[in-house]
Amino acid sequence: MMTPPPFLALAYTRIAADSPEASAAFAETRLGLQRAGGTGDSVLLRADHQGHRLAFIPRHGGDEAIGIELADAAALEAATAALSAAGFAARPANAAECRQRQVRAAVLTRDGSGNAIDLVIAPSQNARRFFPAIDSGVAGLASIGLRSAEIARDIEFWTRALGTRVSDRVGDITYLGLDTAHHRIVLHPSDRAGILYVCLAVETVDHLMQNRHFLAAHQVRILQGPGRQAASGQVFLHVQGPDGMIYSLGHGMAEIDPLTHRPRQFAEDNTSLCSWGSVCDAVPELRFGESPNVDSRPLAGRTAL
């Protein structure tokens, strides 16, 4: 009998911002998230039943990070041992760090590129119904794109140490699954570490198209889409928020059987990233080759971890 995969779930992301308040206002008024308080200068936002899914923190107030939920304390201990065996440093979070993350316990580590990863148990749930700031159809945190300066080492971190699976590859871009969704983490080869984008799930394709027109009408820069990922089938829209942060809205990601799915290799071609033919001219990690249509307005610099 095949061994079932470990319980892993995408918990949250912590995003460094020049102005956490301005970034939170964008997430509320343009993307439809719900404010959920904060600690110190940070601002927390909900996207579903969980206490928070996004946390905006001061640029120099701590590391950007993504939170991965594990089943229990035993799983956290096992993951820490696996990380150590694979040569990745990890340490328990102190009480203040756990309060900031609204979790019962956490181990803080980094992948091969230096991206900060929080392994957590028991993230706080909110008993009150999620009530979006606008009718955007937001229905949770779908996936996170990470810049990867050490792709082979990062894949080792996620698969050998944490037990995730490779779902598919487009060139060296690697889709990683945590549960039955096609992917929750995507590693994009880059010359630096950092969070590349945050993808929020929306309820329907109609919501995605509604958001596209709403965002364009409010002068939000559309970076790519609507498009459809060839590997996952997800319909998506990439937009630029404060500090150059990329937000993606997605719907319709494929469900796969983690025990039987065989990873596929897609050609290193832009149609492998979007089967509808859209290309993200402004972001090298989201396209292949040079584009003759690069927008002259640069994305704001993102601080590497």
C-alpha positions as a LaTeX table, in Angstrom:
\begin{tabular}{lrrr}
\hline
Residue & $x$ (\AA) & $y$ (\AA) & $z$ (\AA) \\
\hline
Met1 & 0.00 & 0.00 & 0.00 \\
Met2 & 1.29 & 3.45 & $-0.92$ \\
Thr3 & 2.07 & 5.77 & 1.99 \\
Pro4 & $-0.21$ & 8.83 & 2.01 \\
Pro5 & 1.55 & 12.19 & 1.77 \\
Pro6 & 2.02 & 14.25 & 4.94 \\
Phe7 & $-0.55$ & 16.87 & 5.82 \\
Leu8 & 0.67 & 20.23 & 4.50 \\
Ala9 & $-1.38$ & 23.34 & 3.80 \\
Leu10 & $-0.67$ & 26.88 & 2.73 \\
Ala11 & $-1.27$ & 29.03 & 5.81 \\
Tyr12 & $-0.30$ & 32.65 & 5.12 \\
Thr13 & 2.26 & 35.01 & 3.66 \\
Arg14 & 4.14 & 37.85 & 5.34 \\
Ile15 & 4.94 & 40.67 & 2.91 \\
Ala16 & 7.47 & 43.43 & 3.61 \\
Ala17 & 6.06 & 46.83 & 2.66 \\
Asp18 & 7.35 & 50.41 & 2.67 \\
Ser19 & 3.95 & 51.32 & 4.12 \\
Pro20 & 2.03 & 48.36 & 5.55 \\
Glu21 & $-1.03$ & 50.58 & 5.88 \\
Ala22 & $-0.98$ & 51.57 & 2.18 \\
Ser23 & $-0.51$ & 47.95 & 1.10 \\
Ala24 & $-3.36$ & 46.86 & 3.37 \\
Ala25 & $-5.61$ & 49.57 & 1.94 \\
Phe26 & $-4.88$ & 48.28 & $-1.58$ \\
Ala27 & $-5.67$ & 44.71 & $-0.52$ \\
Glu28 & $-8.95$ & 45.87 & 1.00 \\
Thr29 & $-10.26$ & 48.31 & $-1.56$ \\
Arg30 & $-8.91$ & 46.72 & $-4.75$ \\
Leu31 & $-8.75$ & 42.99 & $-3.97$ \\
Gly32 & $-11.55$ & 42.62 & $-1.43$ \\
Leu33 & $-9.70$ & 41.27 & 1.60 \\
Gln34 & $-10.96$ & 41.99 & 5.11 \\
Arg35 & $-8.85$ & 43.74 & 7.72 \\
Ala36 & $-8.18$ & 41.59 & 10.77 \\
Gly37 & $-6.18$ & 43.83 & 13.08 \\
Gly38 & $-2.44$ & 43.66 & 13.51 \\
Thr39 & 0.46 & 43.72 & 15.91 \\
Gly40 & 2.76 & 46.70 & 16.19 \\
Asp41 & 3.22 & 48.22 & 12.73 \\
Ser42 & 1.96 & 45.12 & 10.89 \\
Val43 & $-1.51$ & 44.76 & 9.37 \\
Leu44 & $-3.34$ & 41.43 & 9.02 \\
Leu45 & $-5.99$ & 40.62 & 6.42 \\
Arg46 & $-8.46$ & 37.78 & 5.99 \\
Ala47 & $-9.41$ & 36.04 & 2.75 \\
Asp48 & $-11.58$ & 33.27 & 4.23 \\
His49 & $-12.30$ & 31.52 & 7.56 \\
Gln50 & $-8.72$ & 31.73 & 8.84 \\
Gly51 & $-7.61$ & 34.49 & 11.20 \\
His52 & $-5.42$ & 35.98 & 8.49 \\
Arg53 & $-3.90$ & 35.05 & 5.15 \\
Leu54 & $-1.80$ & 38.14 & 4.42 \\
Ala55 & 0.33 & 40.10 & 6.86 \\
Phe56 & 2.01 & 43.32 & 5.78 \\
Ile57 & 5.07 & 44.05 & 7.88 \\
Pro58 & 7.48 & 47.04 & 7.84 \\
Arg59 & 10.26 & 46.73 & 5.29 \\
His60 & 12.93 & 46.52 & 7.99 \\
Gly61 & 10.78 & 44.94 & 10.69 \\
Gly62 & 11.38 & 41.29 & 9.84 \\
Asp63 & 11.58 & 38.75 & 7.07 \\
Glu64 & 9.07 & 38.22 & 4.33 \\
Ala65 & 7.94 & 34.63 & 4.73 \\
Ile66 & 5.35 & 32.07 & 3.78 \\
Gly67 & 3.63 & 29.90 & 6.37 \\
Ile68 & 3.09 & 26.19 & 5.82 \\
Glu69 & 0.71 & 24.39 & 8.19 \\
Leu70 & 1.64 & 20.93 & 9.47 \\
Ala71 & $-0.69$ & 18.48 & 11.18 \\
Asp72 & 0.58 & 18.55 & 14.77 \\
Ala73 & 3.58 & 18.88 & 17.08 \\
Ala74 & 4.89 & 15.44 & 16.09 \\
Ala75 & 4.86 & 16.45 & 12.41 \\
Leu76 & 6.65 & 19.68 & 13.27 \\
Glu77 & 9.33 & 17.75 & 15.14 \\
Ala78 & 9.72 & 15.29 & 12.26 \\
Ala79 & 10.01 & 18.11 & 9.72 \\
Thr80 & 12.68 & 19.83 & 11.83 \\
Ala81 & 14.69 & 16.60 & 11.96 \\
Ala82 & 14.32 & 16.12 & 8.19 \\
Leu83 & 15.48 & 19.69 & 7.55 \\
Ser84 & 18.54 & 19.17 & 9.76 \\
Ala85 & 19.37 & 15.90 & 8.00 \\
Ala86 & 19.21 & 17.69 & 4.63 \\
Gly87 & 21.46 & 20.52 & 5.86 \\
Phe88 & 18.85 & 23.24 & 6.37 \\
Ala89 & 18.99 & 25.28 & 9.57 \\
Ala90 & 15.79 & 25.61 & 11.58 \\
Arg91 & 14.87 & 27.04 & 14.97 \\
Pro92 & 11.72 & 27.15 & 17.11 \\
Ala93 & 9.84 & 30.43 & 17.06 \\
Asn94 & 9.63 & 32.22 & 20.38 \\
Ala95 & 6.35 & 33.21 & 22.03 \\
Ala96 & 6.32 & 36.70 & 20.50 \\
Glu97 & 6.95 & 35.33 & 17.01 \\
Cys98 & 4.10 & 32.84 & 17.44 \\
Arg99 & 1.76 & 35.63 & 18.57 \\
Gln100 & 2.70 & 37.70 & 15.51 \\
Arg101 & 1.85 & 34.74 & 13.27 \\
Gln102 & $-1.27$ & 33.75 & 15.25 \\
Val103 & $-0.15$ & 30.12 & 15.56 \\
Arg104 & 0.28 & 27.68 & 18.44 \\
Ala105 & 3.87 & 26.80 & 17.53 \\
Ala106 & 6.30 & 27.33 & 14.67 \\
Val107 & 9.72 & 26.43 & 13.36 \\
Leu108 & 11.47 & 29.08 & 11.26 \\
Thr109 & 13.72 & 27.98 & 8.42 \\
Arg110 & 14.97 & 28.98 & 4.95 \\
Asp111 & 15.11 & 27.21 & 1.64 \\
Gly112 & 18.26 & 26.95 & $-0.46$ \\
Ser113 & 17.77 & 30.42 & $-1.94$ \\
Gly114 & 17.22 & 32.04 & 1.44 \\
Asn115 & 13.44 & 32.43 & 1.28 \\
Ala116 & 12.04 & 32.41 & 4.84 \\
Ile117 & 9.61 & 29.57 & 5.47 \\
Asp118 & 7.53 & 29.26 & 8.64 \\
Leu119 & 6.41 & 25.74 & 9.52 \\
Val120 & 3.42 & 26.16 & 11.81 \\
Ile121 & 0.73 & 24.24 & 13.65 \\
Ala122 & $-2.76$ & 25.37 & 14.62 \\
Pro123 & $-3.09$ & 28.74 & 12.86 \\
Ser124 & $-5.87$ & 30.81 & 14.40 \\
Gln125 & $-9.35$ & 30.42 & 12.91 \\
Asn126 & $-12.01$ & 33.14 & 12.96 \\
Ala127 & $-15.53$ & 32.15 & 14.00 \\
Arg128 & $-17.07$ & 35.18 & 12.28 \\
Arg129 & $-18.05$ & 34.90 & 8.63 \\
Phe130 & $-15.54$ & 36.33 & 6.18 \\
Phe131 & $-17.01$ & 39.57 & 4.87 \\
Pro132 & $-15.05$ & 41.04 & 1.93 \\
Ala133 & $-14.52$ & 44.75 & 1.63 \\
Ile134 & $-15.78$ & 44.67 & $-1.99$ \\
Asp135 & $-17.59$ & 42.05 & $-4.07$ \\
Ser136 & $-14.43$ & 40.55 & $-5.54$ \\
Gly137 & $-15.31$ & 36.90 & $-5.00$ \\
Val138 & $-12.10$ & 36.26 & $-3.05$ \\
Ala139 & $-12.23$ & 32.78 & $-1.52$ \\
Gly140 & $-8.85$ & 32.14 & 0.06 \\
Leu141 & $-5.12$ & 31.92 & $-0.57$ \\
Ala142 & $-4.54$ & 29.74 & $-3.64$ \\
Ser143 & $-0.77$ & 29.69 & $-4.20$ \\
Ile144 & 2.50 & 31.59 & $-3.85$ \\
Gly145 & 5.23 & 32.14 & $-6.41$ \\
Leu146 & 8.79 & 32.23 & $-5.06$ \\
Arg147 & 11.91 & 33.49 & $-6.76$ \\
Ser148 & 14.53 & 30.74 & $-6.70$ \\
Ala149 & 18.23 & 31.47 & $-7.07$ \\
Glu150 & 19.12 & 27.83 & $-6.28$ \\
Ile151 & 16.42 & 25.79 & $-7.98$ \\
Ala152 & 17.89 & 22.32 & $-7.37$ \\
Arg153 & 18.53 & 23.04 & $-3.69$ \\
Asp154 & 15.06 & 24.55 & $-3.29$ \\
Ile155 & 13.42 & 21.49 & $-4.81$ \\
Glu156 & 15.41 & 19.36 & $-2.36$ \\
Phe157 & 14.14 & 21.54 & 0.50 \\
Trp158 & 10.50 & 21.14 & $-0.48$ \\
Thr159 & 10.47 & 17.51 & $-1.58$ \\
Arg160 & 13.11 & 15.74 & 0.52 \\
Ala161 & 12.77 & 17.74 & 3.74 \\
Leu162 & 9.05 & 18.59 & 3.70 \\
Gly163 & 7.54 & 15.82 & 1.61 \\
Thr164 & 5.85 & 17.95 & $-1.05$ \\
Arg165 & 5.57 & 16.65 & $-4.59$ \\
Val166 & 6.60 & 18.05 & $-7.96$ \\
Ser167 & 3.38 & 18.37 & $-9.96$ \\
Asp168 & 4.77 & 19.66 & $-13.26$ \\
Arg169 & 7.61 & 21.69 & $-14.75$ \\
Val170 & 7.70 & 24.38 & $-17.42$ \\
Gly171 & 11.35 & 24.54 & $-18.35$ \\
Asp172 & 12.89 & 24.86 & $-14.88$ \\
Ile173 & 9.83 & 26.54 & $-13.37$ \\
Thr174 & 8.60 & 23.97 & $-10.86$ \\
Tyr175 & 5.04 & 23.54 & $-9.56$ \\
Leu176 & 4.85 & 21.98 & $-6.09$ \\
Gly177 & 1.76 & 20.39 & $-4.59$ \\
Leu178 & 0.92 & 20.22 & $-0.90$ \\
Asp179 & $-2.57$ & 18.71 & $-1.13$ \\
Thr180 & $-4.91$ & 17.62 & $-3.92$ \\
Ala181 & $-4.67$ & 20.98 & $-5.70$ \\
His182 & $-2.28$ & 20.95 & $-8.67$ \\
His183 & 0.09 & 23.29 & $-6.85$ \\
Arg184 & 0.42 & 25.62 & $-3.91$ \\
Ile185 & 4.04 & 26.75 & $-4.41$ \\
Val186 & 5.73 & 27.65 & $-7.69$ \\
Leu187 & 9.52 & 28.06 & $-7.91$ \\
His188 & 10.60 & 30.54 & $-10.58$ \\
Pro189 & 14.32 & 30.61 & $-11.46$ \\
Ser190 & 15.71 & 34.06 & $-10.70$ \\
Asp191 & 18.88 & 35.89 & $-9.73$ \\
Arg192 & 17.58 & 36.51 & $-6.21$ \\
Ala193 & 15.24 & 35.21 & $-3.54$ \\
Gly194 & 11.89 & 36.71 & $-2.60$ \\
Ile195 & 8.15 & 36.41 & $-2.92$ \\
Leu196 & 7.31 & 36.85 & $-6.60$ \\
Tyr197 & 3.52 & 36.86 & $-6.34$ \\
Val198 & 0.58 & 35.94 & $-4.15$ \\
Cys199 & $-2.39$ & 34.24 & $-5.84$ \\
Leu200 & $-5.85$ & 34.66 & $-4.31$ \\
Ala201 & $-8.60$ & 32.26 & $-5.29$ \\
Val202 & $-11.84$ & 33.74 & $-6.63$ \\
Glu203 & $-15.16$ & 31.89 & $-6.78$ \\
Thr204 & $-15.90$ & 32.04 & $-10.52$ \\
Val205 & $-14.45$ & 33.10 & $-13.87$ \\
Asp206 & $-17.10$ & 35.84 & $-13.87$ \\
His207 & $-15.52$ & 37.24 & $-10.69$ \\
Leu208 & $-12.10$ & 37.19 & $-12.34$ \\
Met209 & $-13.37$ & 39.14 & $-15.37$ \\
Gln210 & $-15.32$ & 41.52 & $-13.12$ \\
Asn211 & $-12.13$ & 42.20 & $-11.16$ \\
Arg212 & $-10.14$ & 42.77 & $-14.34$ \\
His213 & $-12.46$ & 45.61 & $-15.40$ \\
Phe214 & $-12.77$ & 47.01 & $-11.88$ \\
Leu215 & $-8.97$ & 47.12 & $-11.40$ \\
Ala216 & $-8.33$ & 48.67 & $-14.81$ \\
Ala217 & $-10.97$ & 51.32 & $-14.11$ \\
His218 & $-9.14$ & 52.17 & $-10.87$ \\
Gln219 & $-5.77$ & 52.56 & $-12.62$ \\
Val220 & $-4.27$ & 49.32 & $-11.27$ \\
Arg221 & $-1.57$ & 48.08 & $-13.61$ \\
Ile222 & $-2.53$ & 44.82 & $-15.36$ \\
Leu223 & 0.62 & 42.76 & $-15.87$ \\
Gln224 & $-0.82$ & 39.68 & $-17.56$ \\
Gly225 & $-4.10$ & 38.06 & $-18.43$ \\
Pro226 & $-6.72$ & 37.00 & $-18.25$ \\
Gly227 & $-4.88$ & 33.82 & $-19.14$ \\
Arg228 & $-4.91$ & 30.10 & $-18.46$ \\
Gln229 & $-2.01$ & 28.09 & $-17.08$ \\
Ala230 & $-1.24$ & 25.16 & $-19.34$ \\
Ala231 & $-0.08$ & 22.93 & $-16.48$ \\
Ser232 & $-2.83$ & 23.53 & $-13.91$ \\
Gly233 & $-5.74$ & 24.76 & $-16.02$ \\
Gln234 & $-6.15$ & 27.74 & $-13.69$ \\
Val235 & $-7.51$ & 30.95 & $-15.20$ \\
Phe236 & $-5.50$ & 33.87 & $-13.81$ \\
Leu237 & $-4.94$ & 37.61 & $-13.79$ \\
His238 & $-1.67$ & 39.23 & $-12.61$ \\
Val239 & $-1.74$ & 42.84 & $-11.35$ \\
Gln240 & 0.77 & 45.14 & $-9.71$ \\
Gly241 & 0.20 & 46.47 & $-6.20$ \\
Pro242 & 2.21 & 48.84 & $-3.98$ \\
Asp243 & 6.01 & 48.38 & $-3.88$ \\
Gly244 & 5.84 & 46.38 & $-7.11$ \\
Met245 & 4.24 & 43.40 & $-5.36$ \\
Ile246 & 2.41 & 41.12 & $-7.80$ \\
Tyr247 & $-1.05$ & 39.87 & $-6.91$ \\
Ser248 & $-2.74$ & 37.17 & $-8.92$ \\
Leu249 & $-6.41$ & 36.22 & $-8.98$ \\
Gly250 & $-7.06$ & 32.60 & $-9.94$ \\
His251 & $-9.93$ & 30.21 & $-10.55$ \\
Gly252 & $-10.30$ & 26.60 & $-11.65$ \\
Met253 & $-7.02$ & 24.98 & $-10.62$ \\
Ala254 & $-7.02$ & 21.27 & $-11.41$ \\
Glu255 & $-7.31$ & 18.68 & $-8.65$ \\
Ile256 & $-4.94$ & 15.70 & $-8.92$ \\
Asp257 & $-4.32$ & 12.46 & $-7.06$ \\
Pro258 & $-1.00$ & 12.91 & $-5.20$ \\
Leu259 & $-0.45$ & 9.15 & $-5.15$ \\
Thr260 & $-0.80$ & 8.53 & $-8.88$ \\
His261 & $-0.01$ & 11.80 & $-10.67$ \\
Arg262 & 3.13 & 11.72 & $-12.79$ \\
Pro263 & 4.97 & 15.07 & $-13.22$ \\
Arg264 & 4.97 & 16.39 & $-16.77$ \\
Gln265 & 7.66 & 18.45 & $-18.51$ \\
Phe266 & 6.33 & 21.36 & $-20.57$ \\
Ala267 & 8.42 & 23.11 & $-23.19$ \\
Glu268 & 10.29 & 26.28 & $-22.27$ \\
Asp269 & 7.85 & 28.46 & $-24.14$ \\
Asn270 & 5.44 & 31.24 & $-23.21$ \\
Thr271 & 2.46 & 29.19 & $-24.40$ \\
Ser272 & 3.38 & 26.66 & $-21.71$ \\
Leu273 & 2.81 & 29.41 & $-19.14$ \\
Cys274 & $-0.39$ & 30.70 & $-20.73$ \\
Ser275 & $-2.26$ & 28.56 & $-23.23$ \\
Trp276 & $-4.38$ & 31.57 & $-24.20$ \\
Gly277 & $-1.31$ & 33.42 & $-25.43$ \\
Ser278 & $-0.89$ & 36.25 & $-22.91$ \\
Val279 & 2.69 & 37.18 & $-21.99$ \\
Cys280 & 3.94 & 39.04 & $-18.91$ \\
Asp281 & 6.29 & 41.51 & $-20.59$ \\
Ala282 & 7.35 & 43.33 & $-17.41$ \\
Val283 & 8.52 & 40.40 & $-15.25$ \\
Pro284 & 11.40 & 38.20 & $-16.49$ \\
Glu285 & 10.52 & 35.35 & $-14.11$ \\
Leu286 & 7.04 & 35.11 & $-15.69$ \\
Arg287 & 8.12 & 34.80 & $-19.32$ \\
Phe288 & 10.68 & 33.11 & $-21.53$ \\
Gly289 & 13.00 & 35.15 & $-23.73$ \\
Glu290 & 13.11 & 38.85 & $-24.38$ \\
Ser291 & 9.90 & 40.64 & $-25.21$ \\
Pro292 & 9.73 & 43.45 & $-27.80$ \\
Asn293 & 6.77 & 44.94 & $-25.89$ \\
Val294 & 8.34 & 45.60 & $-22.49$ \\
Asp295 & 6.52 & 48.40 & $-20.66$ \\
Ser296 & 8.94 & 51.24 & $-19.91$ \\
Arg297 & 7.50 & 51.68 & $-16.43$ \\
Pro298 & 9.63 & 49.44 & $-14.17$ \\
Leu299 & 8.22 & 47.43 & $-11.32$ \\
Ala300 & 9.30 & 48.83 & $-7.97$ \\
Gly301 & 12.25 & 46.99 & $-6.51$ \\
Arg302 & 11.53 & 44.13 & $-4.14$ \\
Thr303 & 13.97 & 43.52 & $-1.34$ \\
Ala304 & 15.47 & 40.05 & $-1.48$ \\
Leu305 & 15.33 & 37.97 & 1.67 \\
\hline
\end{tabular}
